Amino acid sequence: MRQLRSTSRYLIGAILGVIGGTIMAQAQTEPEPGGSAVEPAIADFYIGAFGGFNWINHNATIRPEDFNTRMADMPASATLETGAGTGIQAGLLFELPFSRVFSLGLRAGYQSRGGTLETTYTNSEDVVSSDQPNVDAAVLSELVADISYLNLLPHIKVTPSSLPLYFIAGPSVLYPLDATYTYGETVVEPQGATFEENSRRTRTIARGDLKTSTITPAATVGIGYDLALSSDVGLLFEVQYSSTLGDIVTNLGGGGEWKTSTLGLAAGIRFGLFGETEAPPVVIVPVEREPVNTDGRMRAAAVVDGQLVPDLTITGRRVKATEAYAFLPYVFFARDTATIPSRYHRTDRRSMREFNLGDIDRGDALEVYYHMLNIIGMRLRDNRKARITLTGCASEAEAGDTTLGLRRAQAVADYLTETWRVAKSRITVVGRGLPANPSLSGVDPRESDRENQRVEFASTEYSVLAPVTLPDTSLLAPAGIVRFFPPAVDTNNLDSWSLNVMIGDSLIENVETGYGPPPPEIDFSIAARTDLELPNPTAVTGRFIARDTLFQEIGAYASDTVMLRQEGRIEEERNVVAGKFVDVYTLLLYSFDSDAILDFTQQASTLMTSHLNDKSIVSVVGHTDRIGLPYYNQELSERRAQVASQNLGVPLQVKEIKGLGEKRLLYDNALPEGRYYCRTVTVTIETPVDAAAPVNP
């Protein structure tokens, strides 16, 4: 087994190295931008042949009595569960292309899926040695299977225009050709011990034919590289994975199973039949404009005071500080429903990549909150290791429907998986009655019921439920403009086009797109922002891509280089009053009738302490919602203020710690989320400008 793994590692590395080297060699021989490109046309269909090598993995539950009834008393440790083997594949292929991107195909050929399953168990029954009739012996049990199939693989083939690779996926249908086995045992320890029945260290328990399923279904996926040798001949190099969806044999005892999976490396050749021999070349037609484009390259220059210059210099400046909002990870539902309310903003698959925190309206925590489903979806896509638990809850008034909480959680999970494409394996869905930390009010039970009708979010990663920070874009005016002059292309083949821009190593795709002839010039604005720091001169380049009606590239043109330089730093601006930085936060939230900070806002204190030092003066003011008696809410808000001041965790000069109760409601209390955002404290930090270095940077 160890030798097999080592050999497979070297083989995979060698083949992938050959594929990578071929891709690089082709890239080095591509024509210069603006030259005439000739690429193979699409044939009416393709035929070919393939062959390769497979590594087979066996997963089973096979007991000795499945092959010999006299082995019925064997211990559980004698059960065969895993095994491995090697095999080959070979056959014919057929492909029917619909475009350069999508094809339907069929592969038919021979495939072997044999291997050896083995385990070691303790035999105390029929192993003897020279000095005693029965010994406890370590016995190696082996099942050697030789299985071959006729494999039919109808599949979809996708060849993205932006990659030199293709992808296939489809259901395999395995028809058994031959299936035999040999089941035997070997005494491993102690030395000199033998089986009682034959006085030898080995014995064959059974051999014969396996009773295979008439048809065994499997699922197959693959990734490969297509190397064009000419307009109608190509070589294929491919890595495949296939796994059976059912048991491969039928003569196992009750509860037995036997499945296989393969990792294969294949190579093949295909021939295109009929169709045109080659696509017409892209014709570059020079046009008269400033600057004149005559060589197929795309011109580019910086725009400074209405003039075109080769370099662009941006100057450091101050921008407004970001806004931070507490993140309430609850979605509230109407009574007796599992439908997400319309007030929660949602998007669709096509638009979800365009979701941007910078587009959310500022100054209103509830408006940020209503984007929570998209914020969580975006964060889960950015952090692929994060997992999330959705707990659906129901109020006391909904106690008659025991599935309501689970259905609510599933509705939220469906949105994250279907729209944001978060893997189902990363989401745990739980249903229950009342929340673990419910709202229970004797004054207004209907309002507390509405707060308990919710789905709660919990995550393994703090970043998923961290406070939301929004950059203030009101002062982020363009720092400069780079103007691109697209090349002229043959309009007979041109259907659409796009412009990508590189700033150093950062790619900005589809800066501008359109159909038909491009405009004479395209302006790209470079915005001044706090994450754009350029200690060294940085190159700005463009790439203009022309496409035909099948969305295939018919030409790609690199631009001239514009050098971008920065003088001074871009700094955030904080609110300054009477020579002091004044920072105001409402980041800590509390449960109903509680002065305990909710777990998901505990770590928000790090945002506040980043602007604290021993010269800071702090004011902490507690708030409540409208539920409850006024005098009680006043006392509760004071306790919340005390807890918040202790939570900051640094020596403080305290200006005031007080509670306002329900005297000044921060948000509308008509909905549960408005009441939750009122259960908070406002922390104001005043720090002299000349002593602004933070204690906890």
Salt bridges, closest charged atoms under 4 A:
GLU39 OE2 - ARG100 NE 3.97
GLU65 OE2 - ARG63 NE 3.58
GLU95 OE2 - LYS157 NZ 3.37
GLU95 OE1 - ARG270 NH1 2.75
ASP126 OD2 - ARG203 NH1 2.72
GLU185 OE1 - ARG203 NH2 2.69
GLU197 OE1 - ARG70 NH2 3.39
GLU197 OE1 - ARG203 NH1 3.25
ASP226 OD2 - ARG270 NH2 2.81
GLU238 OE2 - ARG107 NH1 2.75
ASP247 OD1 - LYS259 NZ 3.28
GLU257 OE1 - LYS259 NZ 3.65
ASP295 OD2 - ARG299 NH2 3.73
ASP311 OD2 - ARG565 NH1 3.19
ASP336 OD2 - ARG335 NE 3.45
GLU367 OE2 - HIS345 NE2 3.22
GLU367 OE2 - HIS371 NE2 3.36
GLU398 OE2 - ARG408 NH2 2.57
ASP401 OD2 - ARG407 NH2 2.56
GLU447 OE1 - ARG450 NH1 3.76
GLU447 OE2 - ARG626 NH2 3.63
GLU447 OE1 - ARG675 NH1 2.85
GLU451 OE2 - ARG675 NE 2.80
GLU451 OE2 - ARG679 NH2 2.60
GLU456 OE2 - ARG454 NH2 2.68
GLU521 OE2 - ARG483 NH1 3.80
ASP523 OD1 - ARG483 NE 2.67
ASP531 OD1 - ARG529 NE 2.59
ASP560 OD1 - ARG297 NE 3.97
ASP560 OD2 - ARG299 NH1 3.99
GLU571 OE1 - ARG318 NH1 3.58
ASP583 OD2 - ARG574 NH2 2.48
ASP583 OD2 - HIS611 ND1 3.48
ASP595 OD2 - ARG639 NH1 2.96
ASP625 OD2 - ARG679 NE 2.60
GLU635 OE2 - ARG639 NE 2.55
GLU656 OE1 - LYS658 NZ 3.69
GLU673 OE2 - ARG343 NE 2.60
GLU686 OE1 - LYS580 NZ 3.79
GLU686 OE2 - LYS655 NZ 3.47
